[in-house]
Every structure is written in C-alpha cells, then in structure tokens.
Amino acid sequence: RSYLTLVGHRDLIGKPVREALPEVQGQGYFELLDQVYTSGQPFVGHAVPLRVQREPGGPLEECFLDFVYQPIRDQQGRVTGIFLEGSDVTVRKRIEDELREANRQKDDFLAMLAHELRNPLAPITTAAQLLQRGQMDAPGIVRASAIIARQAEHMTALVNDLLDVSRVTRGQVTMAKEAVAIEPLVHEAVEQVRPILDSCHHELFLDIEPGLYVLGDRTRLIQVLSNILNNAAKYTSARGRIVLSVRMDGGDVRIAVRDNGQGIEPPMLPYIFDLFTQAERTPDRSQGGLGLGLALVKSLVLLHGGRVDALSDGLGEGSEFVVYLPLLEPVAPVVAAEPDAP
C-alpha cells in the first residue's frame, strides 16, 4: 500500500522494472539496480530525489527517498534478485531545507543588523568627540547636537522595529479592537509617510470608497498601512507613482498599494513576508532598514482575521500589496422609545 501511494496505483506485478515505471528512466535508479545485481554490493541512498507520475498522463511529482538495495544470493553465492527497502522522506527533507534556509536568512539578517546599527554610531561618536574637546563655537555645538539627536532617533527606530516583531511573534501584543473607519485611517497613515514620499518626489494617488469600517486596533492598522506605503516609497525610484485604493470586496475591505518601482522576482514572492527576508538593495535606495516591516504587516493583519498578498510581474515591473480585512457592517444607532404619556 505504501509503495502504491508513492508510485501511483498501476499494474506492476510481473513486469520488468523499466516497463513498470517508465518515467523513472534516466534518473539513475535502474542503473543502480544493474550495478548492485552485477557487483553483488549493496547500495544505501539518503534523501535521493525521485520524479514519479502518480496518475496516468499526470505531471511528474518530486519526492525524496531513503532506501537500500540489498542483493539476494542463492546457495552458490550468485545474485538472483534484489531486496528493496525504503522510506518516503519528502516531508522531512523539505523541513530540513526550510530550516537551513531560515538559518541562512537569520545569519544574513544579523550581519545586516550589525551594519545598520554601526552606520549611525560613526557620526554619533565623531560628534561626541568634537563636543568633548570643548573647542567648538555655538553653531558647531548646535550642528553636532543635531547629528547626535538624529542618529540616535534612527537607532531607536531600528530597535523599536526589533521589539515590535519580537512581541508580535511571541503573541504578546494586546489588541484594543473597536469600529474603525478606513478613510481617516488611510489619511493618518499617509501623513506618517509623507516625509519620505516628499523627499523622493513620489506621486501618491488615493482612490477610497467611503463609509467602510473594520473591527480592529486603530494604531496597529495605521502601522500596517504606513509600513506598506513606506516599503513602496523605498523600493520605487525617485518621482515614482504610488496608488492606494480601498474597495469593498465581498465580505472584506480590500486595501491595495500599487507602485511602479523595483518589483519582486517571482521566486521571492512566497517568502516576501517571512522574517529576515529583504529584496536586494539598489544603489539609489539608501534608506536602509532591517526587512522587518512586511513580516510585521503579515502578523498584524492575521491578528485582525485578515490576509495579505504580494503581487509582481518581476523586476522592474512594480509591485502591489493587498490587505484584506473583514468588513464591519455599520450598526444602526438604537433610538430609545418615547415614554407613554401619562
């Protein structure tokens, strides 16, 4: 039964192996069988890939096998057959691959974190040393103090991002849910990212269906939208175009942010919301960041019972991030009945 689950239900008994499993030809298994039969030496394979057609006319599906080919000998020691024992270890193999990739991403992230934290430390140290000498005039002291304040603010923002993601992933975020109107929410998020939009000379277009409400934490929802807008601004070249649209979509509110920026490679789309994942930087994108924004977006949207998707046709084709939140139907106010006249 397990073998038929692996190779698909087909007529196997009494057939030569090359006829029974024709799609396996060229994958090395038949050659191994010939080698074991000829040499009399067993073979052990670990997580060896196998592409098999489980349904007639269906696609080849890849799985991974641990197996042993053990020669069977007669009384004279001649090989008369091969005993095969194996296990389908596809799930284990994929989990191991995911763990290896997660570990690699974590190492890349730690290297990037060290770099991002070191960047503001250099001007802070220089400004502090100049102040320590006591030889600066009043305007110089003001400039040095402004440098320290600005870079310390940047470091604080980085640390706050780390703490935010840590709290969300460990389930330590308390959501104060209430009826939230989407239109003013969008305007508040835009106000937060206005400085980066203006500094990059981006055009922002708003297309908002009025009167839509969701049940959620106002502060966290503003954080979701501002993170997506901030991401669009950072990955779009100067004088880019960003469109934020809000529509009712069935029982959801659909909030989409589309840009004409850098775009996302198709292989990266499934992982764009994972922790420690960040697209490759370009020379004109110097704002930095730790790549935590989209991971935070996904976690917060899930806590609101929604979902988030990333869409892109590839590099240079721009991207679109779409948030779906459950629509909150407006509740008519309860009017107290007039008391009966005496």
N, C-alpha and C positions, 0 to 999 in steps of 0.2 A: 504493500500500500504506500509506504513512504517513497519507494523508488518510482512508482507511477505518479505520485504527486510531483516529484522532481522533473520527470521527463515527459509527463503528459500521458493520458490513457491511450495506448496504441497496442497493436498486435506485435508482441516482442518474442514470444516463446518459439524456439526452433529456428530463428533467423540468425544469419551472421550479423555481427555487431554493426558492420558498416552499412548493412541494409536496414537494420532495425532503427538506427539513429543516424540517418544520412547527413543531417545538418552539423554533426559533430566532426565531420571530415575536415582535416586541416587545422584542428585545434590542439593536436598533439596527443590525444588520448589513445587513438588507435596505434600510433607509433610506439607509445609506451607499452601497450599490451604486447605488441610484436617483440619489443625489446625484452620484456620480462619472460615471455614464452621461449625466446631464443637463448637468453643468457642464464635463465633459472634464478636470477637475482630479484628479490622483491623491490618494490618501489613504494615510497611513502610521500604523499603530497600534502601540503598545508595551504589552505585558502587559495586553491588553484581556480582561476575563472573558467566557467563553462557557459557557453551560449547555447540555449536549447529552445526548440519550438514546441511549446506545450499544447498548442492547438493546431490542427491541420490548416495550412495557409496563414497562420498567425505570425506575429513578429518574433524574432529571436530575443529571448529574455536572458539576462546575465545573472548568474548565481555563482557562489563560491563554495568549494568542496574541500573537506579534509578526507583523504582516502588512502587505502593501502591496496596494492596489487600483490598478492601472495601466490607464488607458483604452487601448483598441486602436482605431486610426483607419484609415479607408480612404484612397484616393488623394486624395479631395476634402477630407480632414480631418475627416470625420464619424465620431463614435464608433460603432463596430459591435460592440463587446464589451469585456469587462474581463478583464485578466490578473491572476490572484491568486497571490501567493507568500507563504507564511507558515511559522512555526515554532511548535511547541507548547513554551512556556517555563514550564510549570506547576512543574516541579521547581525551576528557578532562582528563580521568583517566591516560592515558599514558603520556600526557603532564605534569600532576601533578607529576607522578612518576619520569619523567626525570628531572623536576625541583628539586625535593627532592634529587635525586642522584647527580645532579650538585652542589647543595648546600653542600652536604656531601663532595664531592671531593674538593670543594673550601676550606672548613674548614680543611680538611687533608692537602691541599697544604699550607695554611697559617701556620699550625703547622710545616710542613717540612721547609718552608721558614725561619721561626724563628730559627729552628735548624741549617740550613745551614749557616745562617748569623752569628750565635753565635759561631760556630766552629772556624772560623779564628780570631774572636775577642779575644779569650783567649790568644793565643800566641802573638798577637799584643800588648795586654795590659801588659803581662809579660815582653816582650822585652822592651817596652817603660819605664816600672818601673825600670828595670835594668839600662837603659841608664840614667834615671833621677837621680839615686844615684851618678853617676859620679865616680864609683869605678872600672870600667871595663878597662882592658888593650886593646890595639889596636885590636888584633884578636877577642876579645869578642865583641867589638863595631861593627866590620865587620859582625860577625855572627848575632848579634841582629838586625842590619840594614837589613841584607838579609832576616831574618824572617819576619820583618815588610813589606818589599817590596813584598815578595812572597805572603803573606796572603792578603795584600791589592789588589794585582793583581787578586787573586781568588775572592774576594768580588766584584771587578769591573766587572769581567766576569759574575757573577750572576746578578748584577744589569743591565748589558747590555742585558742579555737574557730577563729580565723582560721588559725593554724598547722596545726591538725589537718586542716581541709578542704584546705589547700594541699598537705599531704603525701599525703593520700589521692588527690586528683585528679591528682597527678603520679606516682602509683604508687610512692611512697617509704615506704609502710608495710610493716613486716615483721610477718607473722602467725605467732605461735607456736601452732600448732594442736595440740590434744590432745582426748581424750574429755572432754566437759563435760556434767555433769548439769544439766538445765534447772531443776529445782525450787529448789536452793540458789542458782542464778544469779538467778532471779526475786527471791528474798528479798534478795539483796545489792543489786539494782537498786532495789527498793522502799526499802531502808534509805537509799540515797543521796538519794532524792527525798522522804523522809519530812518534812523541814522545810517544804517548800513545800506538801505535802499538808495538814500540820497547820495552817499559817498560813492556808490558805484554807478550813479546816474541811471538806475533802472526805471522803466515804466511799469507801474502797477495798475492793473485794471480789476475792478470789483464788479461782480455780477451776482447779486444776492437776492434770493426770493424772500420777501418779507414775511413776518409772522410765524417763523419756525422756532420751536422750542425743543430742548432736550433736558433730561434729568441728569445733572452732573455737578461736579465741583468746578465753580467758575474759574478759580485761579489755575487749576490744573489744565482746564480746557484752553485757556489763553496760552499756557505754556506749550501745549500741543501745537496750536496754530502758529505761534511765534517761532517754534523750533523748525517747522516745515518751511515757513517763509524765509527764515534765516538761512536754511540749507539751500533753498532755491537761489537766494541772492549770492551766496558764497560760491556756488558752482555754475554761475552764469557770468559770462564776460561782461565788461562794462557796457552800459547802455542797452542792456537786455530787456526782454519783455516777460513779465510775470502776470498770469491771470489767476485770480482766486474766484471760484464760483461756488455758490451754495444753492442746492436744489433739494426738493423732496423726491425721494426715490423709493416708492413703495412705502414700507413702514419705517424707513430710515431717513435721516438727513445726510445728504451726500455733500461733503466739502472737498473740493478738488483744487490743488495748486499746480498749475502747469507753467513751465518755463521753456525758453529756447536756448538753454545753456549746454553744459558739457555732456549731458546724457549719461547713461549707465550701460555698461556691457551686459548683454543678455545673461551670460553665466553668473554674473554677480547679483542679478535681481532677487533670486531666492534668499540671499544672505544679507541684503542691504539693511535689514532691521536687526541683525544679530549684534550682540555686544562685540566691541573691539573691531568692527568692520568699518572700513573707510575707503572710499574711492581714491584712486591715485591723484595726488595733487598736481596742479599745473603751475608754471612759474608766475602767472598773473593772479593766482589765488593765495594771497599771503595772510589771510585772516587766521589760519591755523585752526585749532580745535582738536578735540580728542575722539571724535567719531562716536560720541555717546548720545547725541541728540535724537537720532532716529530710533535707537533702542529704547530710549525713554518714551518717545512718542507711542511706539507699539504697546509698551507696558501700560501706559496711562489709558490708551484707547480701549484695551482689553478690560481694564478695571471699570470702564464705563459700559461694558457689554457690547462694544463695537468691534470694528476691524479696520485695518489699514492696508492698502495695496500700493505697490510701486510699479509704474509703467514707463517703458522707454523703448524706442526703436534702435538704440545703440548709441555709440559715441558720436557726439556732435549733433544728435537729433533731439536734444532736450529731454525732459522727463516730466512725469506727472505723479503726484502723490495724492491718493484719495482716501479720505477718512469717512467711514460710515458709523453714525451714531443713532441709536433707537430714537425715533420721533416721539416726542411727548405731546399727546393730544391736549389742546387747551381745555381747561375745565371752566365751565360757566360759573360765574360767582353765584353763591347761594343768597337769595333775597329773603330776608325774614318776613314772614306773613304778618299783615296788619292785624293787631288785636281786634277782636269783635267789639263793636261799640256797646256800651252798657245799655 
